[in-house]
Amino acid sequence: MVKVDGKLEQTNWEAALFSFAKKLRQTPSSGIAVIGGGLSDAETLIAAKDLANRFNSDNVFSEEDFATGSGGSDLRSNYLFNDSIVGIEEADALLLVGTNPRYEAPVLNARIRKTFLHSDLEIGVIGSDVDLTYEYDYLGSSASELDNLLAGKGQFAEKLKSAKKPMIIVGVDAVKGPQGSALLGKVQQLADKLRNNNKDAKVLNILHRTTGHVTALDLGYKPISKFEGIKKSVKLLFLVGADEHSFKRSDFDEDVFIVYQGHHGDNGAEIADVVLPGAAYTEKEATWVNTEGRAQKGYNAVSPPGDGRVDWKIIRAVSEVAGRTLPYDTLQEIRQRLVEIAPHFAHYGSVEPSSFFKQALQLADTGKATQSLEVKQKELAEFWMTNSVSRASPTMADCVRASRRHKESPHAEPLRLNAA
């Protein structure tokens, strides 16, 4: 689709690609920016980054934010679930910081519950006092509670100190914002202190809600906070499945040209001048990286509907029309490009051990962290609509209505859900 007189109108692939390519050639490198979304796959993200680089732009950003302190996303140990998800079952003390795993990562939360029931796992929470389906010591909602643990104050500090296999799980939202780097630094100090019991222990684990964010960080994308400084100078914005933002066209220069590539026509499509129909995760063979840093393959169950195409191939076509052809034509070739950037993409299904924990600590922000660590997702209704796919689902909408109805009237007759 292409915007004509302020309205998006249907067009063909040739017209859409030529419109995008023309704008690429006309825009100075400093005015080109790419934002990758939470459901974006590795092949698409590297193609989008390479396209920007072909036009001498390094303005590539993940839609999620992340702390810039402690080496930021340059060190994988800063942003991965370093102990692995299976490692939860070996832990004897667990600290949850700014996360509600029951709704942010239900399968992971089931492992925590299993370990709690079978191994007497000691759990402490800094954040929201919510029902996690297991008992825990509630330490408070302020990041300043970390200072008490560092000082060895309180009963839970003693439990952490005596633990043989302690773990800290930090929600990714906790390390965002002005004090995000300071909080990451505090958690790293605590992890290092607990690591003295076992030099091989990782202890620190970041819990992400979207696989696209981890994949983007692995490929050299910058946190979205760095986009704020250049937003007004952007002339061509390429949204690659980016739908979770709160951007409005008024946030940019009046002559900005926005291209959205994705599926389900969500928030990104609303502000776009050109819409390129891509494929959902169920409609393409692609690679993603999970919160542990594990590269995983996905396979298509169905084909993209209508004129939808596999995303990296769309970007490859744009590059050819624009006269800066990307050097890969097949899935095998673009995956080889991934390996050149990040060698762990050569090992599907395995986790590359993280390192440089000491170096990250040396680079850590030593400022104060006093922000509230209350989580966003506290209710079941918020669980059913967390991305563009679920927001477009009539079934998920029914689940939200049923959940809210049950909360208001627990004894009312349940709603009948759509069978579609």
N, C-alpha and C positions, 0 to 999 in steps of 0.2 A: 504494500500500500504506500501511496505517496500523498502528502498533504497538498491540496489545491484550494486556494482561497480560505485557508484556515480549517479545512475539513479533510480527513483522510479518505482517499478514494482508491478503489481497486485499480491495479495496473498489472503489467506482466513482469517477469523476472528481468528481462533485458532493460526495461525502463528504470526499474528500481536499482539495479546494479550500476547502470551508467550514471544515475543521479548521485549515488554514493561516491563512485570513483571520481567524478568530476569535482565534487567538493573536496575530496582528499588531495587532488592535484593542486587545487586553488588555495588551500589553507596552509599557512606557515607552520613549521613543525612545532613551535611553542604553543600553537592554538589547538593541537590535536590531543584528545584524551580518550582513554578507554576505561570503562568500569565493568568488572566481572561480577556476576551474581552468584548467589549461594548454591544454585543447582548446576552451575557451569562445569563442564568436564575439562580434563587436562588438554585434550587435543584442541578444543575450541579456544581455550585460554592461551595456549602457546601460539596458535595461529593469529589471534587478535594482537598479541604482544609483538609477534614478528612483523605483522602488518604495520603497526605503529612505528616500530624500529626502522622499517624500510623507508618511512617518511621522516626519519631522524627525530622521532618523538619517543621519549621514555616516560611519558605520562600515562602509566598503566596502574590502576588501583583496584583493590578488592572492595566490594561493597561494604564489608565489615571493617570496623576499626580494630586496632591493636596497639599495645604499648610500644613506644619507640625507645624506651630505656633498656638497659642491660644488653645492648646489641640488637634489640628489636627482632624483626623477622629474619635478620642475617644469621641467627643461630637457631637451628631447629629445636633445640632443647627448650627454648623460651616459649614455644607455642604448641608443643605436642603433648599427648598423653603418654609420658615417657615410660611409665611402669607397665603399660599395656592393660587392656581391659581384663584379661585373664588374671593379671597380677592382683586384682582386687581380692581374689579368693585366698591369697597368701597373706594379706594385710592383717595386722592385729590392732591397729589404731588408724582411724581415718578422720581427717579434717576437711569439711566441705566449706568452701569460701565463695559466697556470692553465686550460688547455683541451686536450682531445684531439679535434681536429676529425675525425679518422678515424672515430670512433664517435659524436660529438656532432653532426656535420654532414658526412656523407660526400660530398655533392655539392660543398659548398664546399671540402672537402679535395682533391677531384679537380681543382679549379681551381688550388689551391696546387701540387699535383704537376705539373700541366701547365705552369705558369709556371716551376717549378723545372727541368723538363726542357728547356724551349725558350728560357728567358731567363736562365739562371744566377742565379736568385733566391737571395739569401743569407738563411738562416733561422736564427733563434735561439729557444730554448725555455727558459722558466722554468716549472717544474712537474714533471710525471712524464716519466721517460726511457723512452718507449714507441716502438714501431714505427709511424711515421706514413706509411710507404711512400716517404719521401724523406730525404735526408741533412740534418742540421741541427747547429748548435753548441749543445750542452747546457750551459746556464749554471748550473744548480742548481735546487733545489726550493723555496728560501726566497724570500719576497717581498723580503727585504733585498738580493737581487741587483739590484733596481731602483736602489738607492742607488749601486751600482758603475757602472751605466750612466749615471746622472745625473752622476756624477763623471768620466765619460769613461774609466773603467778597463776594460782588457781589449780583446781583438781585436774582439769583436763591437760594442763601443761605437764603435770606429773605423769599422766597416762601416756602422753606422747614421748616423754623422755625415757620411760621404761619400756617402750615398745621395741620389739625386734625388727618389725617390718612396718614402719609408719608410712602413711600416704597422705598427700595433700591434693585435693581436687579443687581447681579454681575455675569458676564459670568465666567464659570469655568476656562477658559483659563487665565483669569486675575489673578488668585491666584496660578498660576504655576510659576516655575522658581525660581531663587535666591531671588527675591524680593516678591515672592508670599505671604509669611507669613507676611511681613511688610504691604502689601496692605490689606490683610485680617484684620490685626490689625487696620489700618486706618479706614476701612469701619465699623468695630465694634465700634470704638470710635464715629464715626458720628451717627451710629444707636442708640447708648446709649444716645447721646445728644438729638436726636429727640424723643427718647422714654420717655423723661421727661414729654412730653405733655400727654402721656397715658402710664401708667405703665404696662398695659396688652398688649401693642403693641409689635410685633416681629420686624418689620421694615426690618431686614436683610434677603435677599433671594438669594440663589445660584442657578443659572440656568445651569443644566447639559444638554448635548446633547445626552448622552447615558444612558439608564436605567441600563445596566450592571455595570456601575461605581458606581451608588448609591447602588445597590444591593450588590456589593462586599464590599463597605465600611461598610455597615450594618453588614456584616458577618465577619469583622475583617481582610479584605485584606488591604495590605499596598499600599501607592502610588508608582508608578513606579520609582520615583526618588530614592527610597531606594534600588531598584534593581541594580542601577549603581555601587554601592560599592561592590557588590558581584559577578558581572557578569563574571569576569574572573575565578572565582573559581567554577562556576556552571558546573557540569558534566552531569546532566540530567535535561533538561528543558521541562516542560509540558505546551504547549500553548493551552489553552482552549478557542477556538474561538477568539484568539488574532490575528487580521489581520491589525491593524492600526499602528503597530510599524515600525521602520525603521532599525530593526536589520539585520545584515549580519552574516554569519557563522564566518567570520573573526573577529567579535567582541568578540567571545568566545574562550575558550581554544580549541586547534585543535582536541581533542578527545571528545568534547561535543556530547551528544546524544539528539536529539530534537524530541519530539513527538507532533504532531499537531492533535487536535480533533476539527472538525468543519464541515462547509458546504461550498459549492461553491469554494473550493480549491483556496483560495486567498493567500495573502502574507505569512501567516504562513506555508502553505503547501509547499511553494517554498524552504524553508530552512530545512524542516523536514526529519528525517530518517525513521519515521513511521507516516503514516496518517490514522487516525481512522475516518470514515465517520459518523458524527452526524446528528442531525435534525435541520432544521431552525425553527424559531418561529412559522411558520404556520403548522409545522409538529409534534408538541408535546404539551401535556398539561403541563403547567409549571407556575412558579410564577416569577414576576418581581416587582421591586420597582421603582416608578416614581420619578421625581425630588422633589415632595412634601414629599416623604417618605411613600407614599401610596402603600401597597402591593396589587397587582392585578393579577388575574388569566388570563392565555391565554389558548385557546383550539385548538387542531389540526383541521385544515380544510381538510388536506390530510395526507397521510402516507409518511414517508421518502422514497425517491426513491432508487431503487437498494438495496444495502446492508446497507444502513443507519439505524442507531438505535437511540433511545432516549438517550441523552447524559449521564444522571446520571446513567443509567443502564450499559452503557459501563464502566464507572469508577468502579461501583460495581463489574462487572465481572473481571476487572483488579485486584482489591483488593483480590478477591478470588483466582485467579491464582497465585498471588504473596504471598499467605499465610497469609495475614493480612485482613481478610474479614470484610467489613464494616457492622455495625449492623442494616441494614434495607434492606428489600426486596420489599416493596410495596411503592406506591406513598404516601399513608397515613403515613407510618412509617418515610419516609424521611422528610415529612412536619412536623412531630412531632419533629424531630431533629432540623429543622429550628426554631421552637418555643422555644426550649431549649436555642438556641443561642441568638435569638432576638424575644421577646414575641409579637411584633407587627405583626409578620407573622400569628398570630392566628386570626387577624381581617382584612379580605379582604375588600377592598373598603373604609376603614376608615383611617383617619390620626391621629396618636398619637401626641398630642401637644409637641412641643419642649420646652426645658428648659435649665438651666445653662448658660444663656446669660451673667450674671454678672461674673461667674467663667471663662468663655471663655475670657472675656475682661481682667480679672486679669492676665491671662496667655498670653495675646497678645504680639506679637513682636512689639517693639516700634521703630524699625529702619526706615530708609528713604525708601519711595516708589516713585521712579521717572521714572519707566519704561514706555515705550509707550504702550498704551492700544488699538492700532489698531487691528481690528478683522481680522481673516483669510477669512471668508466667506463674500465677498462684492458683488458678482455677482450671477445672477440667475443660470448660468451654473454650479457653484460650489454646488448648492443646490441639483442637481440631482444625484450626486455620492458621498455619504458620508459613505458608509459601504460596506461590501463584497457582500451583496445581490444586492444593486443598481449598484455596479460596474460590476456585472455579467449580468445585464439586457440589452438586445438589445433595449428595449423601452426607458430606461433611457439614453442610449448612443445616441439615436435619439433626445431626449429632449435636451441634451447638444449641439449637432450639430445645432439644430434649434435655440436654444438660442444664440449661438455664431454667427450664420448666420444673425439673426435679429439685433444683436448689430452692425455687420459690415455693413449690408445693410438693414436698417429698412423698406424700401419700396419694397424689393424683394418679389417674390412669396413664400409663406410658404412652407417648406419641407413637404412631405407626410410621416407620421410616419408609422412604421411597425404595423400591426394589431395584431401581436402575443403578 
